[in-house]
Amino acid sequence: MRGRRWPVMGVAQLTIVLAACSDGASAPTPLRAVPEQALSAASPAAAAVTTTIADDDQSLAPALQIRSDGGGAYLNSNTLTSTISSAGKWLLDSYFPRNSTRTIYLDFSRPIPGSGPNGGNAVAIPSQSYEFQGFIDCPFAPYNNSFWNIAPGQTVNCPLHIGELFVGTQKYSVHMNPNPGTEGFTWGETDFVHVTCTSTTSPCTRWSITPSRTAPDGSAANVAALLTYVTTTTKGKSTTTPVKQGDFYMSFRIDVTKP
């Protein structure tokens, strides 16, 4: 059972989710934020897209760690957000829309030794289906890219974040971004993703999202940090900080099409 998805909760959480950090860093100062679904809906140039999450791709790896829920393509609707914003940021959200039924399957069976708290074992959450909010923030500095501006056949680097994952009432996220976040926190060991325009003509209307790294076993798999969120209160002021639980190799293929 997960937390109730009301906009007030989303504002506080998204401020933290968009930050990258390192263990032992000072607590972030919360910024005012707007839920992702509100941002995409407010942009007249935001486009609905079809998102397909592969369950198998032998060209990448024997098994994929990010898979679909088996319900087919993810289509933008009243109960699911699948969009690219006017700035060129992809968003797939089954957490904030009410009455959503779609999920994503996350597999944490490939932990990296010594990447957990205090250099110990990585602490995994169950490999299972989760309601989620995923986004690829290509316009984010220092990437400064956009889904809309990728030329046919071109590949660019972008950060991937899959958040709003709940185990009971505890929130987690999967983070792939080696660069500092807006509040100065970073997990430099993680990898950005490759976004490739698979259209044959411009402007691009088809994209594939794949790992940028090759794991030691030869599979195409990124290092992804699993984060949890810890709230502390000092002198009546509460601060929520992301804390790394460990790193995991994750392979995946996500295809996005503008109808």
Long-range contacts (C-beta under 8 A, 24 or more apart in sequence): 1-166, 1-168, 1-169, 2-131, 2-166, 2-168, 2-169, 3-166, 3-169, 3-171, 5-95, 5-96, 5-98, 5-164, 7-35, 7-38, 7-96, 10-35, 10-36, 10-96, 11-35, 12-240, 13-163, 13-164, 13-171, 13-229, 13-240, 16-229, 16-240, 16-241, 16-242, 17-133, 17-161, 17-163, 17-164, 17-173, 17-242, 18-137, 18-161, 18-181, 18-182, 19-181, 19-182, 19-183, 19-185, 19-242, 20-175, 20-177, 20-179, 20-180, 20-181, 20-185, 20-186, 20-187, 21-181, 21-183, 21-184, 21-185, 21-186, 21-187, 21-241, 21-242, 22-185, 22-186, 22-187, 22-188, 22-244, 23-117, 23-243, 23-244, 25-184, 25-185, 27-232, 27-239, 27-241, 28-183, 28-184, 28-185, 28-239, 28-241, 29-183, 30-239, 30-240, 31-182, 31-183, 35-96, 36-81, 36-91, 36-93, 36-96, 36-133, 36-135, 37-81, 37-91, 37-93, 37-96, 37-97, 39-85, 40-81, 40-83, 40-85, 40-91, 43-85, 43-86, 43-87, 44-86, 45-85, 45-86, 46-83, 46-84, 46-85, 46-86, 47-83, 47-84, 47-258, 48-75, 48-76, 48-82, 48-83, 48-259, 49-76, 49-82, 49-83, 49-84, 49-90, 49-256, 49-257, 49-258, 49-259, 50-74, 50-75, 50-76, 50-82, 50-256, 50-257, 50-258, 50-259, 51-82, 51-90, 51-92, 51-254, 51-255, 51-256, 52-254, 52-255, 52-256, 52-257, 53-104, 53-252, 53-253, 53-254, 54-252, 54-253, 54-254, 54-255, 57-251, 57-253, 60-210, 60-211, 60-219, 60-220, 60-221, 60-251, 60-252, 60-253, 61-215, 61-219, 61-220, 61-221, 61-251, 62-219, 63-107, 63-251, 64-107, 64-251, 64-252, 64-253, 65-106, 65-107, 65-108, 65-109, 65-110, 65-221, 65-248, 65-249, 65-250, 65-251, 65-252, 66-104, 66-105, 66-106, 66-107, 66-162, 66-250, 66-251, 66-252, 66-254, 67-104, 67-105, 67-107, 67-252, 68-104, 68-105, 69-102, 69-103, 69-104, 69-105, 69-129, 71-101, 71-102, 74-102, 84-147, 84-148, 84-256, 84-258, 87-139, 87-146, 88-138, 88-139, 88-145, 88-146, 88-147, 88-148, 88-149, 89-135, 89-136, 89-137, 89-138, 89-139, 89-140, 89-146, 89-147, 90-135, 90-136, 90-138, 90-147, 90-207, 90-209, 90-256, 91-133, 91-134, 91-135, 92-132, 92-133, 92-134, 92-135, 93-132, 93-133, 93-134, 93-135, 94-131, 94-132, 94-133, 95-131, 95-132, 95-133, 95-164, 96-133, 96-164, 100-131, 102-131, 103-129, 103-130, 103-131, 103-132, 104-129, 104-130, 104-132, 104-134, 104-162, 105-129, 105-130, 106-130, 106-162, 106-165, 106-174, 107-250, 108-226, 108-248, 110-215, 110-221, 110-248, 110-249, 110-250, 111-246, 111-247, 111-248, 112-223, 112-246, 112-247, 112-248, 112-249, 115-189, 115-244, 115-246, 115-247, 116-245, 116-246, 117-243, 117-244, 117-245, 117-246, 121-246, 122-226, 122-245, 122-246, 122-247, 122-248, 123-226, 123-245, 123-246, 124-226, 124-245, 124-246, 124-248, 125-165, 125-167, 125-172, 125-226, 125-245, 126-167, 130-165, 130-166, 131-164, 131-165, 131-166, 132-162, 132-163, 132-164, 132-165, 133-162, 133-163, 133-164, 134-160, 134-161, 134-162, 134-163, 135-160, 135-161, 136-160, 136-161, 136-193, 136-195, 136-209, 137-161, 138-195, 142-179, 143-179, 143-192, 145-195, 147-195, 147-204, 147-207, 147-256, 148-203, 148-204, 150-195, 150-196, 150-197, 150-204, 150-207, 151-197, 151-202, 151-204, 152-197, 152-198, 152-199, 152-200, 152-201, 152-202, 152-204, 153-196, 153-197, 154-196, 154-197, 155-194, 155-195, 155-196, 155-197, 156-194, 156-195, 157-192, 157-193, 157-194, 157-195, 157-212, 158-192, 158-193, 158-195, 159-192, 159-193, 160-192, 160-193, 160-209, 170-228, 170-229, 171-228, 171-229, 172-226, 172-227, 172-228, 172-229, 172-245, 173-226, 173-227, 173-229, 173-242, 174-224, 174-225, 174-226, 174-227, 174-250, 175-224, 175-225, 175-226, 175-227, 175-242, 176-222, 176-223, 176-224, 176-225, 176-250, 185-242, 187-225, 187-244, 189-223, 189-225, 189-247, 190-222, 190-223, 190-224, 190-225, 190-247, 191-222, 191-223, 191-224, 193-222, 198-255, 205-257, 205-258, 206-255, 206-256, 206-257, 206-258, 207-255, 207-256, 207-257, 208-253, 208-254, 208-255, 208-256, 209-252, 209-253, 209-254, 209-255, 209-256, 210-252, 210-253, 210-254, 211-250, 211-251, 211-252, 215-249, 215-251, 219-249, 219-251, 220-251, 221-249, 221-250, 221-251, 222-249, 222-250, 222-251, 222-252, 223-247, 223-248, 223-249, 223-250, 224-248, 224-249, 224-250
